[in-house]
Amino acid sequence: DIMIAYPPIGPQIQRVVGLKQNWPNIIFRVIGDDEPSIRQLAAACVEAGVSIGMLIDLNTGMNRTGAPPGEPSVALAKLIYGLGGLTFDGLHAYDGHVTGDGEPRQEKARESVQLAVDTRKQIEAAGIDVPLVVASGSKGFDATDQVDGVTEVSPGTWIFWDTGYGESLAFPFNWAALVISRVISTPADDLITLDAGNKGINPDVPAPHFRALNLEGELKYLVRNEEHQLLQLEPGVKRPNVGDVIYLI
């Protein structure tokens, strides 16, 4: 039972169809919000003699992808329901815009997913069953999981966790993945350069970018380029040697 939480576009359509052909006993589902692309996927499935589940990608406030809640999504549900090669399996709502902590964060998550629950009711009122409402990112799944009408949550970051969420949310998760880096240069007594630049560490987060498990003291993050990270050590901290492994979260 695999849901690809991404719309198959262009050559990806044939890749998804190929997955279903090679593993016919596996349930494959995708998401979509664009009528022409949905029709293309349906036609490819019909031609290949396979059926793939589709969930409407619903925009509940992230404003990145997704169809508007309400009538536009009802119309898409009717389209998918009537096409060969696809089964209408429900709604997918990602709430990555949810921020903060405590009750304000949970309330924002509940308000977001309620748009999906209300849309589900509208689709069902049109005579179409909505088997699934898959919702929530890692910042809101504890709240959306409690909302009546949500069938499952699919947070992604909690699987490996990281410092960004781990230090801002009181969730009972531990880090499950590390980035192994090495010291590649020591330009000064208090400076070290790691081979963990933008291509090794998530480039869209501000300093401090990461936590180094086996470096003592407070680090100063000086420069991060594509393949380099320059760090300054606290006074009195023993500098590691070139080649030493540094474990990063």
N, C-alpha and C positions, 0 to 999 in steps of 0.2 A: 504494500500500500504506500505508494510514493507520490507525493505532491511536489511538483516543480513550481515553486512560487515565483514564477517569472513567465511573461508572455512569449511563446515561441513565435519568432518573426523571421521571414525570409528563409534561408537555408536551415534554420533551426527547426522548422516545421517537419522537414523530412527526417531530421535526427530523432525527433520525438516519435514520429511514426515508426521509424526503424526500431526504437526501443520496444514498442508494443509488438512489433512483428517478431523480434528476437525472444521476447519474454512474454508470451501471450497470457500466462497465468498470473502476472503481476498487474495490480491495479495502478494505472498511471493517470494522474490528474495534472492539469495545467491551469493557469489563470489567464484571463484576457479582459480587455476593455474596449477593443477596437473592432467594429463590425466587419470591415473588409478582411482583416487578419483572421478573425474567427471563421469567416466563410472559407478562406484559403485552407485553414487547418481542417475544416470539416470535409472539403472536397478531397484533400490529400488522404484523409482517413477512409473515405468511401472508396477511392481508387485502390487503396491498399487492402481493403477488406477488414479494417480494424475499427475499434471504437475506443475513444479516449474520453475520460471525464474532464469537464471544464467547470471551474468556478469563476464567477464574475469578480474581477479585481475591483473592489469598492473603495472609493476615496472618502475616508472619514475624517480628514483634516491634515493628512501628511502633505497633500498637494504635490505629490511626485508622480504617481500613476493612479489609474483607477477611474471608473465611471462614477458620476454623481449618484448619491443615494436617491431613493424614491423612483419616480416614473422612468427616468432614463435606464435604470438598472432593471426595472420590470420589463421594459421593451427588449433589453438584451437577453433577459431570461427567456422571453417568448421566442426570440430568434434562435437561441441555442437549443431550446426544447424542440423546435421544429426541424432542426437540421439533422441529416443523417451523418453518421460517423462520430457524433459527439453525444454525450449524455450530460444533461444539466445537473451538476452535483452540488450547487449552492453558491455561497459567497465567501470571499476572502477579504479580510480587512486588516491592513497593517497600520498600527498606530505609533510609528516611530517619532511622531511629533510630541508625544507625551514626555514631559520632563518634570523635574522637582522630586520631592520625596514626601512620604507620609500621606495623610488624607488628601491634600490637594492633588497629588499625583494620581492617586487611585480614583478620585472623582473625575479627573480629566479623562482617564482611561475608560471609565464607565460611560461618560457622555459620548465619547468617540464610538464605542462599540454599540451603543444604543441605536445609532444611525443604521448600523447593519441589521440589528434585530428588528427595527421598524420596517426596513426594506424587505426583510424576510417575510414579515406579515403581509405586506402589500403583494408580494409575488404569490404567496399562498392564497391570498384572496382572489387572485386572477386564475386560480385553479391549477397551479404548478407546484409540485412538491419541492421543498428545499431541504435536502437531506443534511447538508453541512453548513455551518457557519464557523469558519476557521479564522481566528482573530488573534491579534496582539503581538507586539514585540516584547523584548526582554524587560522594558521599563514598566509595562502595564499588565503583564499576564496574570499576576496574582489577583488583580481586581476584575479583569474581564472574565476570568475563569469562574467567577461567582455570579455572573449575569445570566439570568434565565433566557434561553434562546441561543446561547453560544454552545456549540457542540464540542469544540476543542480549541486549544491555544497552541501556537507554534512559534514560541520565542527561539531565536537562534543563538544569541551571544552567550546565554547561560551554559551552553554545552561546554565551552572552554573558559568562559568568564574572562575578565580582564580588569585592569586597574580603574578604567573609566567608570564602569558600573560597580565594581567591587568596593570602591571607596566612597560611593555616593548612595548606594542602596543597601538597606539592611536585609539582604537575602542570604540564605544559608548555603552559599556555594563557594567552592574553592577553585583556585586556578588550576586548569587541567592541561594547559599548553604553554610552553616556554619558547622563546626565540633564543637560539644559541648564537652568540656573537663572539668574536675574538678581537683582542687588541692588535691593531696592525701598525701602530706607531705611537711613540711617546715623545712628542715635540718639545716638551719642557718637563721640569721636575713635577709639576702639578697638573700636567695635561696628558690625556690619553685619547686616542682615536680608535673608534670601533668600526667594524665593517657592517654596521646596521644603520643604513641611511633610509631615505624615503621608500626605497624598494624592499626594505626588510621590515620596517616599522610603519604602521598606519600613518600616512602623511597628512590626514585631515584632522588630527588632534593637536592641540597646542602643547607647548612645553608644560610638564616635563616629558611628554611623549611615552615614557615607559618607566618602570622601576627595575633597577639592577639588584638582583638578589645577593650577589657576593661582592659588592663594592661597599666599603664602609663610608660613613659620614654622609653629609648632604652634598649632592652633586649639583654642579652648575652646568646647564645645557647651553653650550656656546653656539655651535653651528651644526646644522644637519643638512647634508646634501644627498644626492641620489645614493651614493655608496659609502658615505662617511658620516660619523657622528663624533663630534669633538666635545669632550667632557673635561671640566675642571674639578679637581679633587679638593676637599677641605684641607687646610693647613694641618700638617702632622699625620695625614693619612698615607700609609705606605702605598706607593704607586705599583700597580701590577706591571708585569713584563710583556713585551711583544709576544704574541702567541697564546697568552692566557685566555681561557674561556670565561666569558661573562654571561650569566643567565639573565635574560630579560623577560619581563611580563608586560 
